[in-house]
Amino acid sequence: MDTDLDTLVTALYVTVDDLLRAHPEQVPERREGTFAPQISDAELVCLAVMQALLGYHSETRWLRRAHKDFHLMFPHLPHQSGYNKRLRKLAGTMGWLVGQLARLTQVFDDNVWLVDSTPIECARSVDTVKRSDLSGWAEYGYCASHSRWFWGLRLHLVTTIHGLPVAWALTGAKADERQVLAAMLPLLPPTGQGRVQTLLADKGYRDRALEADLASHHICMIRPAYHNEPPRPGHEFLRPLRQTIESVFDSFKDQLDLEHHGGHTRQGVLTRIAQRVLALTAAIWNNDRQDLRPLRSLIAYDH
């Protein structure tokens, strides 16, 4: 069965085009009297996904490659400035499409979720930090898993055990994971009647108020017990399943170059993170529709 990039992009274009036609409110508004663009929003979304999967940090280099190898698929490729401007306007659309594609998979209804966050470094030199447009959002934070300080943001992610993104948020590096998860609750899909959703987390999410809030949404959180607590139910599943969320972040950083996003403004960074979350979701969606395992594999699309 053909699983290459062309197959993914063709199926993605048809699906995204249908979704945007059915939900025009998700498309950026255009001023009256302006010319209709030659390249559609669905085509731009597909180009953004291809750019992330093929590992192009530079939009200029990516469009040069697209003109050379993909001009038959996209005969009206924009210039770099037009591509950048329209893609930034589509950041919210891409975020919405993540949820729509996820709902089309067979694993969206998994009754086990994983939650964690990962650092996204945005600058290293003091001079860059001082003059960056990200100041006030990006900040200094500590990454315990790598034992280092960094200046940047954090990507908070809730996924299924197959790595399918269910909800995500982008915050400053110092944001409290518990508060962010509480704020993400309205973004999570509702659990089925009479069914309790299981959420696996690390000890940084320990909070009685948060656990009570999750319980009111029919979500049971399993986390490591502190030294002054008795063993918690389900603790034996933590170690093997916690590795899954770490491998998801590895896919983002090693294959989708999450930390090399190249954004210099708030909207630019948000657009590039949404682009990568959508790319992973699209790959899982395509692997799922063709019944391929493992679902999170990007090998067929990264060359």
N, C-alpha and C positions, 0 to 999 in steps of 0.2 A: 504494500500500500504506500502511496506517495505521501511523504510527510515533510517535504522540503519547504523552504520559505515561500515559494510561489503559491503552494497549496494553502498555507496559512493565510497569506495576504488576500488571496482571492475570496476565501470563505469569510475572512474578517471584514472585507469591504462590503460584501453583500449583507452581512448581518448588521454592521454599523450603519450602513445607508438606510436599511429598513427601520432600525431603531430611531434614527434621527428624523426620518420622515414621519414616524408615528408620534414622536415627541419633539415638535419644533420648538417648544419652550426651552429645551436643553441646548439649542444652537445660539451662539452669540448674535445679538441683534445687529442689523446693518442699517445705516442711515438711508433714508429714502432718497432716491435720485442717484445713488451710486451704481456703478456698473456691477453686474453679477460676476463674481470671480470665475475664472476659467477652470480652476481646480476646486473640487468640492471639499466640504469639511470631512466627509468620510475618507476621501483620498488622503487628506493631510493627516488624519489619525493613523491611517495605515503606514504612511511614510514615517511618522514618529515612532511607531512600534518597530518598524524595520531598522531605523537608526539605532534604537536601544539594543535590539537583538544582535546587530552586527558590530556593536561596540564603537560607534563613532561619537567622540566627544564634541568635535567641531562640526557645526552646521555647514560651514563652507565646504569642508572636505566631504561631508556626507552628500551634499547636493551635487558635488562634482562626480562622486561615485554613482549617484542615482541617474544623472544625465548620461553617464557612460553605459551603465548596465541595465537600468530599469526604465528607460525612456519609452519603451513600448507599452509598459503597464501604466505609466504616468506621462502622457504626452504633453501636459501643460505644467511642467515643473516650475515653481516660482523661483525668484531670486532669493538670496539669503535673507535680506531685510524683510521681504514679504513673508517668507516662511516663518521667521522669528516672531513677527508681530501677530500673525494669525494663530500660530501655535500657542502663544501666551494667552490669547483670548479663549482658546479651547481648553485651558487647564481644568476648568470646572466640568466641561463636557467629558474630558478623559476620566476624571474622578467618578463621574456618574456612570460611565461605560464600564468601569471596573466592576461595579455592583451588578450591572445588567448582564455582563458576560458570565460572572460568577453564578448567577441564578440559572443560567442555561446548562450548567454542568450537573452531572449525576452526584457529585460529592458535596454540593452546596448544603445539603441537609444533614451532613455529618453531625452527630451529637457530641462530638469532642472538639473544642477549640483550644488554641494555644495563644498566649499573649506574651509579648516582650517588646523591648525597644533596643535600638542600636544607634550608636553615634554617627553623625555625618559631619565630618570635618570640613570647614569652609575656608579656613585661612590658617597660616602658621606664623608669619612674621608680624611683629608688633605694628609696623607701619601699615600693613595691609588691613589689620584689624581696625586701626584708628580711622582709616578713610573708607572702609567698606560700607556700602549701602545697606548691608544686612545688620549693622549695629542696632541694638535695641530689640532684635529678634534673636539673632545668633548670640551666643554668650559662652563663657568658659564653663566647662563641666568636667566631671571625672568619669572615666570609663573603668569600672572595677574589673571587668573581665580581661582588659588589656593593661591594667595598672598604669594608666596614663591620663594626663589632662589634655583637653582639646578645646578649640574654639569653633563652635558651630551649632548644629541642631541635633534633634533626635527624631528618628522615625519610629513611631509606635504602631505595632501591627498585631492584628488578631487574624489568625489563619485556621483552616481546618488541618487535620493531621496529614493531609496530602500537600499542604503548603499553599492552598488557594486563599488569597486575601479575602477576608470577610469585611474588615473595616481597618482604616489606617488614619493616622494623624501626624502632623509635623509640628514640633514645638521647639522651644529653646532648650539648650543642653541641660539646664538645671530643673526643668519641669518635673514635678513629682509624678511618678508613674501611676500612683493610685488616683490622683486627681484627674489625670488624663484619661484613665480607663473609665472613671465615673462619667466624664464628659462624653465619652464615646458610646455610652450605653444606647442613646437614641439612634445611633448609626447601625447598631447590630440588628440583624434580621430577627423578627419575633420568633420565639420558640413555639412549637406546636402544642396544642392543648393536651394537658396531662403528661407532657414530656419535660424532663429536667435536662437542661444543657450543662455539660461539664466543661469547665474552663481551667486549664492547667497554667500555673504561673509560678514565678520564683518568689523568694521570701521578701523581695522588695514591694510586693503588693499586699503585704499583711496590713489589714485595717478592718476593724470590726464594723464600722459604718459602711465601708465599701462592700464587705461580704453580705451585710444585711440588704444593701441596695441591690446587689446581684441576685440575692435570693428572691427579692420581690419581683424580679424579672425571670424567675424560674431558671436561674443559672447557679450552679454549685461550683465554687472555686476550690481546686485542689492545689495546695502549695506546701512547701517544706515546713515542718514544725520547728519552732524555736526551741532552744535548750530547756526552757521552763514550761514547755507544752508537751502533752502526751502525743504519741504518733497519731497523725490525722488519717482519716479514711482515704484510701486510694494512693497513699504515698509511694507504694511499690511501682506505680505506673509513671512516676515523675521522671526518673532518669532516662529511660528509653525514649519517651515521647518528647522530653525537653530538647533532645538532640535534633528533633525535626525543625523546631523554630530556628535553631542555630544554623542548620543547613540551609534554611530559606534565606536567612541574612547573608550566608556565604554566596548563594546564587545571585543575590542583589549586588554584592560587592565584587565578586570575582568575575562573574559573567556579564552583569549589566552595569558594571562600573558606577555603582551608587555614589561612591565618594569622589568620583571624577566627573560630576554632573556638569560643571562648567558654568553654573548660574552665578550671576553677580548682583542681582536684585531679588527682592522678595518674590515677585511674580515669576522671574526667571527660574529661581530655585524650585518654587512650587510646581511650575510647569514640567521641569525635568524630572522631579521625583514622581509626579503623576504619570509621566511618560513611561518610566521604568516599572511602576506598579502595574500599569495597564499591559505592558509587554509581557510580564510574567503571567498575568491573568490570561492573556490571549493565548500564550503557549499552552497553559494547562487546559484551557477550554478546547483548543484544537486537538490536543492529545486525548482528551476525554471523549470527544465526539468520534474519534477514530479508535477508541478503546485501546490506547497505547499506555504502557507502564514502563517506567515510573512517570506519573503525570507531570512532574515538575522538570523533566528533562528538557534542556534547551539545545542539546547537541545538534539536532537536525536543522536548527535555524541560525546558528552563530557563524556561518561561513558563506 
